[in-house]
Amino acid sequence: MTNLYSKLVLAYPKVWLALITLIVGVSGVYVQDFRLDASADSLILENDQDLLYHRAINKAYGTEEFLIITYTPFGELLSKDSLDGLRGLKEDLSKLERIGSVVSILDVPLLESPRIKISDLENNKRTLETPGLDKKLAQKEFTTSPIYKKLLASPDGKTTALLAFYKRDEKYYSLMEVRDDLREKKRSKKFLTYEEEITLREVSLEFKKHLAHRQDIQKEEIKKVRSILDKYRDKAKIFLGGLPMITSDMVDFIDNDLSVFSVGVFCLMVVSMWFFFRKIRWVALPLLCCVFSAWIMVGFLGWLDWRVTVISSNFISILTITTIALTIHLIVRYGELHAENPNMGQAELVSTTIGLMFQPCFYTAITTIVAFLSLMVSGIRPVIDFGWIMTIGITLAFIISFILFPSLLKLMNPKEAVSSHDITKRLTSNIGLFTLGNRNKILFIAAFLALMSVAGVLQLQVDNRFIDYF
């Protein structure tokens, strides 16, 4: 195996470096297509019965997406200043392109101010905008009527709500309906004709593209809504809610997680490796492997149009840690060989290091992959996707570590990898001596903790209700 590896990889380091550089360049083309997703499709399985029921109701009754804005004026709710602010807010929201209508206490019919029959509404519709309306009766109706209480007004009469309904996206719903019908037919009958398979593939692709476009528009629109709300915060306490806002904010959270945690892990690795090795080479090589692995993986996901969800958003951080672990094994073994054989040539040092460490690193990678593959049985769509992403990512990290690292190292001069400041050898030696001297105690404590863990495992529950956290 070592001889084959040396003939295929170590004999042509520049060729492999050129090939990896080419792959990195091609990946860069697709990195821009890397997408974050927080839609219902990304959070649950395709055949989820609750989602299918929700969409059936939506199809039958035509319910639309909406934003809800709570408005608590600093003065009385039905005072002139409060209603003027509410009226201005409603008018500004109505001007947004995708907003079809805005419902507020200003325009809902009043039935008990004073009481009239519903049949009389057509000829005698009364709202807060009706001249001479008794506002005290209106205030009482908003806080006691089962139609408006806790819906458009709070029980204490201090807070009201505006509902901003979106215009129906006919293309979105038509594509989703065709796709879901074909999926359901395939699931129930276990068969689709060739033409239906082609249609399903094309419609699914078109739906993903439209969803991405809609997501971009929605993000900008939520910013505009918040900008409008900011204009009225001197008149009232205002809060924004609704599914479109939650979806947009979740994407922002994922994007922030990718940036913050990835940069944080990267900086921590730089500091840690400099502390252990004190050589630029042994800091730069592992980090280069990490960057290349993450970049190629992101490009691969963009190429497949594989959206990252709130669950899988930390894959770059985990991938970085895994790649660092593999390359540190190689560095330490290389350093030990160099210390034991200071006259050994660089090619032989690299070849021997790879020969000694390939199998241990392979088992490390494969056991980690098996752990992530176990997520496939979770039955939760984002968790399953996370398992696949990490399985592919760790495989890629292993390949990059055993091609890029030795190829670059072979082109360099031999250099020690063990710093005189390194305290890990002394630390691990002390831990080993402590373990040998306290074997029975350690086994007893481990058995006790294992029994406690079993009790804890039995209490674990799976929760897939992401919406409850908002």
C-alpha positions in Angstrom: 0.0 0.0 0.0 2.8 2.4 0.9 4.7 1.6 -2.3 1.5 2.3 -4.4 0.9 5.5 -2.5 4.5 6.6 -3.1 4.3 5.8 -6.8 0.9 7.6 -7.3 1.1 10.6 -5.0 4.6 11.2 -3.6 6.3 10.7 -6.9 4.3 13.6 -8.5 3.7 16.2 -5.8 3.5 19.1 -8.2 1.0 17.3 -10.4 -1.3 16.7 -7.4 -0.8 20.3 -6.2 -1.8 21.6 -9.6 -4.9 19.2 -9.7 -6.0 20.4 -6.2 -5.5 24.0 -7.2 -7.7 23.4 -10.3 -10.4 21.8 -8.1 -10.3 24.8 -5.7 -10.6 27.1 -8.7 -13.6 25.2 -10.1 -15.2 25.1 -6.7 -14.9 28.9 -6.5 -17.3 29.2 -9.5 -20.0 27.4 -7.5 -19.3 28.9 -4.1 -21.5 31.8 -5.1 -24.4 29.3 -5.5 -24.1 28.2 -1.9 -27.4 28.8 -0.2 -29.0 28.8 3.2 -32.5 27.6 3.7 -35.0 27.8 6.5 -38.2 26.8 4.6 -40.6 24.1 5.7 -39.0 21.7 3.1 -35.6 22.0 4.8 -36.9 21.2 8.3 -39.1 18.2 7.8 -39.4 15.0 5.6 -41.0 15.1 2.2 -43.9 12.9 3.3 -44.6 14.6 6.6 -48.3 14.3 7.1 -48.8 17.5 9.1 -47.2 19.5 6.3 -49.3 17.8 3.7 -52.4 18.5 5.7 -51.4 22.2 6.1 -50.9 22.5 2.4 -54.2 20.8 1.6 -56.0 23.4 3.9 -54.0 26.2 2.3 -55.0 25.0 -1.2 -58.7 24.7 -0.3 -59.1 28.0 1.6 -56.4 30.1 0.0 -54.8 31.3 3.2 -51.9 33.7 2.6 -48.6 34.4 4.4 -48.7 37.5 6.6 -46.7 39.6 8.9 -48.0 40.6 12.3 -47.0 43.9 13.9 -47.9 44.7 17.5 -48.4 48.4 18.3 -48.5 49.7 21.9 -48.8 53.5 21.8 -47.4 55.6 24.6 -50.7 57.3 25.0 -54.3 56.0 24.9 -54.9 53.4 22.2 -57.8 55.3 20.6 -56.4 58.8 21.1 -56.0 61.0 18.0 -52.2 60.8 18.1 -52.2 57.0 18.5 -54.6 56.5 15.6 -52.7 58.9 13.4 -49.5 56.9 14.0 -51.3 53.7 13.3 -52.9 55.1 10.1 -49.5 56.3 8.9 -47.9 52.9 9.6 -50.7 51.1 7.7 -50.3 53.4 4.7 -46.5 52.9 4.5 -46.8 49.2 4.8 -49.5 49.1 2.0 -47.0 50.8 -0.4 -44.7 47.8 -0.3 -44.8 45.9 -3.6 -45.6 42.4 -2.2 -48.1 43.5 0.4 -51.6 42.9 -0.8 -53.6 44.3 2.2 -53.2 45.5 5.7 -55.8 44.9 8.4 -56.0 47.0 11.5 -58.5 48.2 14.1 -59.0 51.3 11.8 -61.0 49.4 9.2 -62.7 46.4 10.8 -66.5 46.6 11.2 -67.8 47.4 14.6 -70.9 45.5 15.6 -71.5 46.8 19.2 -70.7 50.5 19.1 -73.7 50.6 19.4 -75.0 47.1 18.5 -76.3 46.4 15.0 -77.2 43.3 13.1 -74.7 41.7 10.8 -77.3 41.9 8.0 -77.2 45.7 8.4 -73.4 45.9 7.8 -73.8 46.3 4.0 -75.6 49.6 4.4 -74.3 50.8 7.7 -70.7 49.7 8.0 -69.0 51.4 11.0 -65.3 51.6 11.7 -63.0 53.8 13.8 -62.9 56.1 10.7 -66.7 56.7 10.8 -67.3 60.3 11.9 -69.0 60.7 15.3 -68.3 57.1 16.4 -68.4 56.5 20.2 -64.8 55.5 20.9 -65.6 54.3 24.5 -68.0 51.7 23.1 -65.4 50.8 20.4 -62.7 50.4 23.1 -65.1 48.1 25.0 -65.8 46.1 21.9 -62.2 45.6 21.0 -61.4 44.3 24.5 -64.5 42.1 25.1 -65.7 40.9 21.7 -64.7 37.3 20.9 -64.0 38.4 17.3 -61.3 41.0 18.3 -60.2 40.2 21.8 -56.7 38.8 21.8 -56.6 39.0 18.0 -56.6 42.7 17.1 -56.5 44.1 20.6 -55.1 43.0 24.0 -57.5 42.4 26.9 -56.1 45.5 28.7 -56.8 47.7 25.6 -53.3 49.0 25.4 -51.9 47.0 22.4 -53.3 46.4 19.0 -52.1 44.4 16.0 -51.8 45.0 12.2 -51.9 42.1 9.8 -49.9 42.7 6.6 -51.0 40.0 4.1 -48.7 39.1 1.2 -50.0 38.9 -2.4 -50.4 35.3 -3.4 -47.3 33.9 -5.2 -49.1 31.9 -7.8 -45.9 30.5 -9.4 -44.6 29.3 -6.0 -47.9 27.5 -5.2 -48.4 26.0 -8.6 -44.8 24.6 -8.7 -45.1 23.2 -5.2 -48.5 21.6 -6.0 -47.2 19.8 -9.1 -44.1 18.7 -7.2 -46.0 17.4 -4.2 -48.5 15.6 -6.3 -45.8 13.7 -8.1 -43.9 13.0 -4.9 -47.1 11.6 -3.3 -47.8 9.5 -6.4 -44.3 8.1 -6.3 -44.5 7.4 -2.6 -47.9 5.7 -2.7 -47.6 3.8 -6.0 -43.8 3.3 -5.9 -43.7 4.2 -9.6 -43.7 7.1 -12.0 -43.5 7.0 -15.8 -40.4 8.3 -17.5 -42.2 11.5 -18.5 -43.3 12.0 -14.9 -39.8 11.4 -13.5 -38.5 14.1 -15.9 -41.3 16.5 -14.9 -40.6 15.9 -11.2 -36.9 16.6 -11.7 -37.5 19.8 -13.7 -40.3 21.1 -11.4 -38.2 20.4 -8.3 -35.2 22.3 -9.8 -37.5 25.2 -10.9 -39.1 25.3 -7.4 -35.7 25.5 -5.7 -34.6 28.4 -8.0 -37.8 30.2 -7.4 -37.6 29.6 -3.7 -34.1 31.1 -3.6 -35.2 34.1 -5.6 -38.2 34.6 -3.3 -36.0 34.2 -0.3 -33.7 37.1 -1.5 -36.7 39.3 -2.2 -38.2 38.5 1.2 -35.0 39.3 3.0 -34.9 42.8 1.5 -38.6 43.3 2.1 -38.2 42.5 5.8 -35.5 45.1 6.0 -37.9 47.6 4.4 -40.6 46.7 6.9 -38.3 47.2 9.8 -37.1 50.5 8.4 -40.8 51.6 8.2 -41.4 50.5 11.8 -38.4 52.4 13.0 -40.1 55.7 11.8 -42.9 55.1 14.4 -40.9 53.9 17.4 -41.1 57.4 18.9 -44.9 56.9 19.1 -45.3 53.4 20.3 -43.5 50.1 21.2 -43.5 48.0 18.1 -42.7 44.4 17.5 -42.6 42.4 14.2 -43.6 38.7 13.9 -44.9 36.3 11.3 -43.6 33.3 9.4 -41.8 35.3 6.7 -39.9 37.2 9.4 -39.0 34.0 11.2 -37.7 32.4 8.0 -35.7 35.5 7.0 -34.2 35.8 10.5 -33.3 32.1 10.7 -31.3 32.5 7.4 -29.5 35.5 9.0 -28.8 33.4 12.1 -27.4 30.6 10.0 -25.3 33.0 8.0 -24.0 34.6 11.2 -23.2 31.1 12.7 -21.2 30.2 9.6 -19.2 33.4 9.9 -18.7 33.7 13.7 -18.1 30.0 14.6 -15.9 29.3 11.5 -13.7 32.3 12.1 -13.6 31.6 15.9 -12.6 28.0 15.4 -10.0 29.0 12.8 -8.4 31.6 15.1 -8.4 29.1 18.0 -6.6 26.6 15.8 -4.0 29.1 14.8 -3.3 30.0 18.4 -3.3 26.4 19.6 -0.9 25.2 16.8 1.5 28.1 17.3 1.5 27.3 21.1 2.4 23.6 20.4 4.7 23.8 17.4 6.1 27.4 17.3 6.9 27.0 13.6 5.1 28.9 10.8 5.2 25.8 8.6 3.3 23.6 11.1 0.7 26.3 11.4 0.3 27.1 7.7 0.1 23.6 6.3 -2.8 22.3 8.5 -4.7 25.6 8.0 -4.2 25.3 4.2 -5.7 21.8 4.3 -8.6 23.2 6.3 -9.3 26.1 4.0 -9.1 23.9 0.9 -11.4 21.3 2.4 -14.0 23.8 3.5 -13.8 25.7 0.2 -14.2 22.6 -2.0 -17.1 21.4 0.2 -18.9 24.7 0.0 -18.4 24.7 -3.8 -19.7 21.1 -3.9 -22.8 22.0 -2.0 -23.4 25.0 -4.3 -22.9 22.8 -7.4 -25.6 20.4 -6.1 -27.8 23.2 -4.9 -27.8 21.5 -1.5 -29.1 24.1 1.0 -27.6 24.4 4.5 -30.1 24.5 7.3 -30.0 25.7 10.9 -28.9 22.3 12.0 -26.1 21.8 9.4 -24.8 25.4 9.5 -21.9 24.5 11.8 -20.5 21.9 9.4 -17.5 24.1 8.5 -16.4 24.4 12.2 -16.6 20.6 12.6 -14.9 20.0 9.3 -12.1 22.3 10.3 -11.6 20.5 13.6 -11.5 17.1 11.9 -9.0 18.2 9.3 -6.8 19.8 12.0 -6.9 16.5 14.0 -5.7 14.5 10.9 -2.9 16.8 10.0 -1.6 17.1 13.6 -1.3 13.3 13.7 0.9 13.6 10.6 3.0 16.5 12.0 3.7 14.8 15.3 4.7 11.5 13.7 6.9 13.4 11.2 8.6 15.3 14.1 9.2 12.1 16.0 10.8 10.4 12.9 13.0 13.5 12.3 14.1 13.6 15.9 15.0 9.9 15.8 16.6 10.0 12.4 18.0 13.5 11.8 19.9 12.4 8.7 16.9 10.9 6.9 16.0 12.6 3.7 12.7 14.6 3.3 11.2 12.1 0.7 11.9 9.2 3.0 10.6 11.1 6.1 7.3 11.9 4.3 6.9 8.4 2.9 7.5 6.8 6.3 5.2 9.2 8.1 2.4 8.4 5.6 3.0 4.7 5.8 2.8 4.7 9.6 -0.1 7.0 10.0 -2.4 6.1 7.1 -4.1 3.2 8.9 -4.7 5.0 12.3 -6.0 8.1 10.5 -8.2 6.0 8.3 -9.8 4.3 11.3 -10.2 7.7 13.0 -12.0 9.1 9.9 -14.1 6.0 9.2 -15.4 5.8 12.8 -16.3 9.5 12.7 -18.1 8.9 9.4 -20.1 6.0 10.8 -21.1 8.2 13.7 -22.5 10.8 11.4 -24.1 8.1 9.1 -26.2 7.1 12.2 -28.1 10.3 11.8 -29.8 8.9 8.7 -32.2 7.0 10.9 -33.3 10.1 12.8 -36.4 10.8 10.6 -35.7 14.5 10.7 -34.8 16.1 7.4 -32.1 18.7 8.6 -30.5 16.1 10.8 -30.3 13.6 7.9 -28.8 16.3 5.6 -26.3 17.2 8.3 -25.2 13.5 8.5 -24.7 13.4 4.7 -22.8 16.7 4.6 -20.4 15.6 7.4 -19.9 12.2 5.8 -18.9 13.7 2.5 -16.9 16.5 4.3 -14.8 14.1 6.4 -14.1 11.9 3.4 -12.9 15.0 1.6 -10.8 16.2 4.6 -9.1 12.8 4.7 -8.3 12.8 1.0 -7.0 16.4 1.1 -4.9 15.7 4.2 -3.2 12.7 2.6 -2.6 14.4 -0.7 -2.1 18.1 -0.2 -0.1 17.9 3.1 2.5 15.3 2.0 2.8 16.9 -1.5 3.6 20.3 0.0 5.8 18.9 2.7 7.9 16.9 0.2 8.9 20.1 -1.6 10.3 21.6 1.6 13.4 21.0 3.6 13.4 18.8 6.7 12.5 20.6 9.9 11.8 19.5 13.4 8.2 19.5 14.5 8.6 19.3 18.3 9.1 22.6 20.0 11.3 23.0 23.1 8.3 24.7 24.6 6.0 21.8 24.1 4.5 20.6 27.4 2.2 18.0 25.9 4.7 15.2 26.1 5.2 15.7 29.8 1.5 16.1 30.3 0.5 12.9 28.5 3.3 11.0 30.2 2.0 12.1 33.6 -1.6 11.1 32.6 -0.3 7.7 31.5 1.5 7.1 34.8 -1.6 8.2 36.7 -3.7 5.8 34.7 -1.4 2.9 35.3 -1.3 3.6 39.0 -5.1 3.9 39.5 -6.5 1.4 37.1 -9.1 -0.1 39.5 -10.4 3.3 40.6 -10.7 4.5 37.1 -12.6 1.4 36.0 -15.0 1.8 39.0 -15.7 5.4 38.2 -16.1 4.6 34.5 -18.6 1.8 35.2 -20.6 4.1 37.6 -20.7 6.9 35.0 -21.8 4.4 32.3 -24.8 3.3 34.5 -25.7 6.9 35.1 -25.5 7.6 31.4 -27.9 4.7 30.7 -30.5 6.4 33.0 -30.0 9.7 31.2 -30.2 8.1 27.7 -33.6 6.7 28.6 -34.9 10.2 29.2 -33.8 11.6 25.9 -36.6 12.9 23.6 -36.5 14.1 20.0 -38.0 17.5 19.4 -38.6 18.6 15.8 -40.8 21.6 16.5 -38.4 24.4 15.6 -41.2 27.0 15.3 -41.9 26.7 19.1 -38.6 28.5 19.8 -40.0 31.7 18.3 
